[in-house]
Amino acid sequence: MAGQVEAEMHALLTEAFAPSGLVITNDSAAHHGHSGDDGSGESHFTIEIESAAFTGVSRLDRQRMINKALGDIPGERVHALAIKASSPED
């Protein structure tokens, strides 16, 4: 079952990019006791997203778009995000 932050990220990314594929993996358990682990169980995530919105956009700009769509989540409420963003043409 998705936690509150994971569910919020899913909703924000779906609204912003209408993805053809979206998988959010909670990696927090693998980082238990490490730097950035706040004990919430929602501190580290991997986002795999495919969207036509990323067509012709550089990898860095795709990450910027995702971070902007997520608002205060990256760096404030989540310690680490690994982002794998692609377009259907990739």
Buried (B, 14 or more C-beta within 10 A) or exposed (E): EEBEBBEBBBEBBBEBBEBEEBEBEBEBEEBEEEEEBEEEBBBBBBBBBBBEBBEEBEEEEBBEBBBEBBEEBBEEBBBBBEBEBBBEEE
